[in-house]
Amino acid sequence: MAKFPAINTSPLIFLSKANLLNLLQIVSSKIIVPEAVATEILAYGVVGLAPSYVF
């Protein structure tokens, strides 16, 4: 089993738009965001999802 969970683009977008990114802290203190997901999020320009959340 992985030490830290990873997340896809869709859940990040959904949680960001719902202003619920803090719910990720329930899952783990650290969430892995793969580079491809970070690139997609930055290209999409999700409001409320600052680059500091992505990297």
C-alpha positions in Angstrom: 0.0 0.0 0.0 1.2 3.5 -0.8 2.5 5.7 2.0 0.4 8.7 0.8 -2.7 8.7 -1.4 -2.7 10.2 -4.9 -5.6 12.3 -6.4 -6.9 12.8 -9.9 -8.0 16.0 -11.6 -11.8 15.6 -11.3 -11.9 15.3 -7.5 -9.6 18.3 -7.1 -11.8 20.4 -9.4 -15.0 19.3 -7.6 -13.6 19.9 -4.1 -12.1 23.3 -5.2 -15.4 24.5 -6.7 -17.3 23.4 -3.6 -14.7 25.1 -1.3 -14.0 21.7 0.3 -10.3 21.1 -0.3 -9.9 20.9 3.5 -11.7 17.6 3.4 -8.5 16.1 1.9 -6.9 16.5 5.3 -9.2 13.8 6.7 -7.7 11.3 4.3 -4.1 12.1 4.9 -1.8 14.9 6.0 -0.1 14.7 2.5 -1.8 14.0 -0.8 0.3 13.2 -3.9 -0.7 15.2 -7.0 0.9 13.6 -10.1 2.7 16.0 -12.5 0.1 15.4 -15.2 -2.7 16.3 -12.8 -0.9 19.5 -11.7 -0.4 20.5 -15.3 -4.0 19.9 -16.1 -5.2 21.9 -13.1 -3.0 24.8 -13.9 -4.0 24.8 -17.5 -7.7 24.6 -16.6 -7.3 27.5 -14.1 -9.5 26.3 -11.3 -10.6 29.2 -9.1 -9.6 28.6 -5.5 -6.9 26.1 -6.3 -3.7 27.9 -5.9 -0.4 26.5 -7.3 0.8 26.0 -3.7 -1.9 23.3 -3.4 -0.8 21.6 -6.5 3.0 21.4 -5.9 
